[in-house]
Amino acid sequence: MSTYNFGHVNGPAGFGDPGGTADPYALDLESLMNTADRLTATLHAEYPALVGHGEVIQRELALSAEDGLPPNRGRIRSALEVVAIRASAGTGSLTYTQHLTHALGL
């Protein structure tokens, strides 16, 4: 078997250069903020007790837009995990939570 690197081959074995693979589903900051706004609005309707977690996500993304630094992924991840654990399957809250988790690569 050869150990020659065949380039960018994304198979089950993960051969190839792992760098340079851009996520086609990654969103820009404005889209992330819009999705966080929708999550918080949906939480108001479905789970009022979880609204604070949606607001944490909104604040972190707004702070990122203000200072130009990446958002605090730890705080966002924690808030998304709480919502994901407590939201029922098939709800809009869980759908937005999963969307943000995927878009942020968490």
Accessible surface in RSA format (square Angstrom, percent):
REM  Atomic radii and reference values for relative SASA: ProtOr
REM  Chains: A
REM  Algorithm: Lee & Richards
REM  Probe-radius: 1.40
REM  Slices: 20
REM RES _ NUM      All-atoms   Total-Side   Main-Chain    Non-polar    All polar
REM                ABS   REL    ABS   REL    ABS   REL    ABS   REL    ABS   REL
RES MET A   1   214.31 111.0 127.23  84.2  87.08 207.3 105.44  89.6 108.87 144.2
RES SER A   2    70.28  59.4  47.32  63.2  22.97  52.9  43.97  93.6  26.31  36.9
RES THR A   3   137.41  97.7 104.62 106.1  32.79  78.1  77.73 104.4  59.68  90.2
RES TYR A   4   154.43  72.1 138.02  78.5  16.42  42.7 100.01  75.2  54.43  67.1
RES ASN A   5    94.24  65.0  75.33  72.8  18.91  45.5  39.58  95.3  54.66  52.8
RES PHE A   6   148.30  74.2 119.15  73.8  29.15  75.9 122.91  74.5  25.38  72.7
RES GLY A   7    30.92  38.1   0.00   N/A  30.92  38.1  30.58  83.9   0.35   0.8
RES HIS A   8    93.36  51.0  64.09  44.5  29.27  74.9  56.58  58.3  36.78  42.8
RES VAL A   9    71.17  46.8  68.04  61.6   3.13   7.5  71.17  61.8   0.00   0.0
RES ASN A  10   111.01  76.6  74.07  71.6  36.94  89.0  32.88  79.1  78.14  75.5
RES GLY A  11    33.79  41.7   0.00   N/A  33.79  41.7  21.13  58.0  12.66  28.3
RES PRO A  12   153.92 112.2 108.94  99.3  44.98 163.5 122.89 101.5  31.02 192.8
RES ALA A  13    69.48  63.9  33.50  51.7  35.98  81.8  44.26  62.3  25.22  66.8
RES GLY A  14    54.64  67.4   0.00   N/A  54.64  67.4  29.03  79.7  25.61  57.4
RES PHE A  15   130.55  65.3 124.70  77.2   5.85  15.2 128.13  77.7   2.43   6.9
RES GLY A  16    24.37  30.1   0.00   N/A  24.37  30.1   2.07   5.7  22.30  49.9
RES ASP A  17    76.84  53.8  73.24  72.9   3.60   8.5  21.46  50.5  55.38  55.2
RES PRO A  18   117.18  85.4  96.38  87.9  20.79  75.6 105.19  86.8  11.99  74.5
RES GLY A  19    40.49  49.9   0.00   N/A  40.49  49.9  35.83  98.3   4.67  10.5
RES GLY A  20    86.90 107.2   0.00   N/A  86.90 107.2  43.56 119.5  43.34  97.1
RES THR A  21    75.74  53.9  46.26  46.9  29.48  70.3  32.30  43.4  43.43  65.7
RES ALA A  22    93.89  86.3  65.28 100.7  28.61  65.1  74.81 105.4  19.08  50.5
RES ASP A  23    63.79  44.7  44.26  44.0  19.53  46.2  32.24  75.9  31.55  31.5
RES PRO A  24   116.10  84.6  75.89  69.2  40.21 146.1  88.87  73.4  27.23 169.2
RES TYR A  25   144.42  67.4 137.72  78.4   6.70  17.4  95.27  71.6  49.15  60.6
RES ALA A  26    59.29  54.5  37.76  58.3  21.53  49.0  37.90  53.4  21.39  56.7
RES LEU A  27    58.52  32.6  39.32  28.1  19.20  48.3  42.92  30.1  15.60  42.0
RES ASP A  28    87.16  61.1  72.01  71.7  15.15  35.8  49.83 117.3  37.33  37.2
RES LEU A  29    54.40  30.3  47.23  33.8   7.17  18.0  47.64  33.5   6.76  18.2
RES GLU A  30   136.00  78.1 130.26  98.6   5.73  13.6  46.60  90.1  89.40  73.0
RES SER A  31    38.36  32.4  33.56  44.8   4.79  11.0  12.85  27.4  25.51  35.7
RES LEU A  32    11.48   6.4  11.48   8.2   0.00   0.0  11.48   8.1   0.00   0.0
RES MET A  33    59.21  30.7  57.84  38.3   1.37   3.3  51.48  43.8   7.74  10.2
RES ASN A  34    71.99  49.6  69.07  66.7   2.92   7.0  15.49  37.3  56.51  54.6
RES THR A  35    13.60   9.7  13.54  13.7   0.06   0.1   1.25   1.7  12.35  18.7
RES ALA A  36     0.09   0.1   0.00   0.0   0.09   0.2   0.00   0.0   0.09   0.2
RES ASP A  37    71.17  49.9  66.35  66.0   4.81  11.4  22.72  53.5  48.45  48.3
RES ARG A  38   126.62  53.2 123.20  62.8   3.42   8.1  27.50  37.6  99.12  60.1
RES LEU A  39     0.09   0.1   0.09   0.1   0.00   0.0   0.09   0.1   0.00   0.0
RES THR A  40     9.17   6.5   9.17   9.3   0.00   0.0   9.17  12.3   0.00   0.0
RES ALA A  41    61.76  56.8  50.20  77.5  11.56  26.3  54.24  76.4   7.53  19.9
RES THR A  42    26.68  19.0  21.76  22.1   4.93  11.7  14.77  19.8  11.91  18.0
RES LEU A  43     0.00   0.0   0.00   0.0   0.00   0.0   0.00   0.0   0.00   0.0
RES HIS A  44   106.75  58.3  93.38  64.9  13.38  34.2  61.45  63.3  45.30  52.7
RES ALA A  45    88.37  81.3  48.37  74.7  39.99  91.0  59.12  83.3  29.25  77.5
RES GLU A  46    68.62  39.4  42.75  32.3  25.87  61.6  26.99  52.2  41.63  34.0
RES TYR A  47    49.45  23.1  46.19  26.3   3.26   8.5  44.61  33.5   4.84   6.0
RES PRO A  48    95.85  69.9  82.43  75.1  13.42  48.8  82.80  68.4  13.05  81.1
RES ALA A  49    84.32  77.5  48.54  74.9  35.78  81.4  60.58  85.3  23.74  62.9
RES LEU A  50     2.15   1.2   2.15   1.5   0.00   0.0   2.15   1.5   0.00   0.0
RES VAL A  51    14.60   9.6  14.60  13.2   0.00   0.0  14.60  12.7   0.00   0.0
RES GLY A  52    40.15  49.5   0.00   N/A  40.15  49.5  32.61  89.5   7.54  16.9
RES HIS A  53    54.08  29.6  53.79  37.4   0.30   0.8  31.27  32.2  22.81  26.5
RES GLY A  54     0.15   0.2   0.00   N/A   0.15   0.2   0.02   0.0   0.13   0.3
RES GLU A  55    69.10  39.7  68.73  52.0   0.37   0.9  15.18  29.4  53.91  44.0
RES VAL A  56    37.94  25.0  37.85  34.3   0.09   0.2  37.94  33.0   0.00   0.0
RES ILE A  57     0.06   0.0   0.06   0.0   0.00   0.0   0.06   0.0   0.00   0.0
RES GLN A  58    49.46  27.7  44.75  32.7   4.71  11.2  18.06  38.4  31.40  23.8
RES ARG A  59   144.18  60.5 137.69  70.2   6.49  15.5  71.80  98.1  72.38  43.9
RES GLU A  60    14.41   8.3  13.51  10.2   0.90   2.1   0.15   0.3  14.26  11.6
RES LEU A  61     0.10   0.1   0.10   0.1   0.00   0.0   0.10   0.1   0.00   0.0
RES ALA A  62    46.02  42.3  41.74  64.4   4.29   9.7  42.51  59.9   3.51   9.3
RES LEU A  63    87.74  48.9  84.81  60.7   2.93   7.4  87.05  61.1   0.69   1.9
RES SER A  64     8.09   6.8   4.55   6.1   3.54   8.2   2.19   4.7   5.91   8.3
RES ALA A  65    53.52  49.2  24.64  38.0  28.87  65.7  28.27  39.8  25.24  66.9
RES GLU A  66   147.26  84.5 110.40  83.5  36.85  87.7  44.55  86.2 102.71  83.9
RES ASP A  67    71.71  50.2  40.31  40.1  31.39  74.2  34.38  80.9  37.33  37.2
RES GLY A  68    67.48  83.2   0.00   N/A  67.48  83.2  34.92  95.8  32.56  72.9
RES LEU A  69   112.64  62.7 111.33  79.6   1.31   3.3 111.80  78.5   0.84   2.3
RES PRO A  70   108.29  78.9  87.73  80.0  20.56  74.7  93.47  77.2  14.82  92.1
RES PRO A  71    25.94  18.9  19.11  17.4   6.83  24.8  20.56  17.0   5.38  33.4
RES ASN A  72    63.36  43.7  51.81  50.1  11.54  27.8  19.32  46.5  44.03  42.6
RES ARG A  73    99.33  41.7  95.08  48.5   4.25  10.1  40.62  55.5  58.71  35.6
RES GLY A  74    35.90  44.3   0.00   N/A  35.90  44.3  28.18  77.3   7.73  17.3
RES ARG A  75   136.72  57.4 129.39  66.0   7.33  17.5  36.30  49.6 100.42  60.9
RES ILE A  76     0.02   0.0   0.02   0.0   0.00   0.0   0.02   0.0   0.00   0.0
RES ARG A  77    96.59  40.6  96.44  49.2   0.16   0.4  28.92  39.5  67.67  41.0
RES SER A  78    64.57  54.6  61.90  82.6   2.67   6.1  32.97  70.2  31.60  44.3
RES ALA A  79     4.22   3.9   1.87   2.9   2.36   5.4   3.74   5.3   0.49   1.3
RES LEU A  80     3.83   2.1   3.53   2.5   0.31   0.8   3.75   2.6   0.08   0.2
RES GLU A  81    91.42  52.5  88.36  66.8   3.06   7.3  34.09  65.9  57.33  46.8
RES VAL A  82    47.96  31.6  46.66  42.2   1.30   3.1  47.96  41.7   0.00   0.0
RES VAL A  83     0.00   0.0   0.00   0.0   0.00   0.0   0.00   0.0   0.00   0.0
RES ALA A  84    43.44  39.9  30.38  46.9  13.06  29.7  30.63  43.1  12.81  33.9
RES ILE A  85   143.92  81.9 114.16  85.0  29.76  71.7 120.29  86.6  23.63  64.1
RES ARG A  86   137.67  57.8 114.83  58.5  22.84  54.4  36.23  49.5 101.44  61.5
RES ALA A  87     9.80   9.0   0.00   0.0   9.80  22.3   0.04   0.1   9.77  25.9
RES SER A  88    63.55  53.7  54.86  73.2   8.68  20.0  32.30  68.8  31.24  43.8
RES ALA A  89    93.59  86.0  66.50 102.6  27.09  61.6  66.72  94.0  26.87  71.2
RES GLY A  90    82.94 102.3   0.00   N/A  82.94 102.3  41.38 113.6  41.55  93.1
RES THR A  91    28.22  20.1  24.19  24.5   4.03   9.6  28.10  37.7   0.12   0.2
RES GLY A  92    25.24  31.1   0.00   N/A  25.24  31.1  20.10  55.2   5.13  11.5
RES SER A  93     0.00   0.0   0.00   0.0   0.00   0.0   0.00   0.0   0.00   0.0
RES LEU A  94    26.52  14.8  26.52  19.0   0.00   0.0  26.52  18.6   0.00   0.0
RES THR A  95    81.87  58.2  80.22  81.3   1.65   3.9  58.12  78.1  23.75  35.9
RES TYR A  96    58.04  27.1  58.04  33.0   0.00   0.0  28.20  21.2  29.84  36.8
RES THR A  97     1.13   0.8   1.13   1.1   0.00   0.0   1.13   1.5   0.00   0.0
RES GLN A  98   105.08  58.8  99.05  72.4   6.03  14.3  36.00  76.6  69.08  52.4
RES HIS A  99    82.02  44.8  75.66  52.6   6.36  16.3  52.31  53.9  29.71  34.6
RES LEU A 100     0.00   0.0   0.00   0.0   0.00   0.0   0.00   0.0   0.00   0.0
RES THR A 101    42.46  30.2  42.15  42.7   0.31   0.7  37.70  50.6   4.76   7.2
RES HIS A 102   100.82  55.1  92.84  64.5   7.98  20.4  74.30  76.6  26.52  30.9
RES ALA A 103    12.96  11.9   0.84   1.3  12.12  27.6   0.86   1.2  12.10  32.0
RES LEU A 104    18.02  10.0   9.74   7.0   8.28  20.8  13.91   9.8   4.12  11.1
RES GLY A 105    58.01  71.5   0.00   N/A  58.01  71.5  35.80  98.2  22.21  49.7
RES LEU A 106    50.27  28.0   2.13   1.5  48.14 121.0  25.12  17.6  25.14  67.7
END  Absolute sums over single chains surface
CHAIN  1 A     6851.0       5134.7       1716.3       4104.6       2746.4
END  Absolute sums over all chains
TOTAL          6851.0       5134.7       1716.3       4104.6       2746.4
